[in-house]
Amino acid sequence: MGKLKTLIMLLAVVILAVVVLTVGCAGKEKEGEPGQVTLRAGHAVNEGHAYHRGLERFKSLVEEKTGGTVQVEIYPNASLGDERDMVEGLQLGTVDLVLSSTGPLGNFVPEMNVVDLPFLFRDKQHAYTVLDGDIGQNLLAKFESKGIIGLAFWENGFRHVTNSKRPVNKPEDMDGLKLRTMKNRVHVAAFRELGVDATPMAWSEVFTSLQQGTIDGQENPVAIIYSHHLYEVQDYLALTGHVYSPAVLMAAKDKMDSLTADQREAVREAALKAADYERSLITESENNQLAKLQEEGMQITRPDRAEFKKATSGVYDQFEEEFGPELIEKIIETK
């Protein structure tokens, strides 16, 4: 009887040891598996813009490629702050992903402002070749030392001028207009060459300022002008195409470093694929949006871009030393 009791006790000890070992191993295995991560992605425009639709495609691709272990939440309408605030948020760890125009990016990587030189790009294909090639990738790489990962160039589009005062057909028509610009030294300098009272202002303040007459006009791509209903407060649109404005999808470096290698690769691949999609949305919608702006009563003019290019050529002299004449020339000569 005593031997049986001892045997039962030994068996119980063995079973308990096996259970503890199994649970411990299972716990270690579970601990080593990547947990679900949520990435907060912000942008400054509304849900009708290609930025938002592009981020929806990005979200879908990331979640598909990671088997749902990485989720993306999209915050439009500057709900996480204006563009500069959100880029700073990448450094502070309060934002994980930001899709921003290049306007504020020179505050973090000064060389980024080179793309804002007036009439630098001949057309969209020229811009794509430069930005998706070595020049653009070298610019994106400079963000890493600032705690930011530049994932891909997306698109805002060629920028045009709207105002409530008069039609613009030639550079002289710009003289004296008070226009909102981005907080970008190159943009401000270019408009001042045209005699414009350039007024840097956060995008979230623009519609109200136009409505109240605090400013006469602003400059942005057609998609922004249309999706934000600027035709309600602006009578004239001049298709100046003075600057091709890329957008940049960026991630917080610390957040990217916290992902597994496979997750990081999935995020990078999704950023590039969604870039192609977002660019196509901008291109496909522009002609249709111009027609609708005209239907809404905007008077559209098509100034001679060569005249505006000549009138703003002094900006190149101002920034040539800062950006380097070799870089500017390399961009211009890219085929």
NORTA-V364633 format. One line per field, one symbol per residue. ss: DSSP state (a for helix, b for strand, c for the rest). A space follows every 50 residues. Layout:
ss: ???
//
This chain:
ss: caaaaaaaaaaaaaaaaaaaaaaaaaaaaaaaccccbbbbbbccccccca aaaaaaaaaaaaaaaccccbbbbbbcccccccaaaaaaaaaaccccbbbb bcccaaaccaaaaaaacccccccaaaaaaaaacaaaaaaaaccaaacbbb bbbbbbbbcbbbbcccccccaaaacccbbbbcccaaaaaaaaacccbbbb ccaaaaaaaaaaccccbbbbcaaaaaaccaaacccbbbcccccbbbbbbb bbaaaaaaccaaaaaaaaaaaaaaaaaaaaaaaaaaaaaaaaaaacccbb bcccaaaaaaaccaaaaaaaaaacaaaaaaaaacc
//
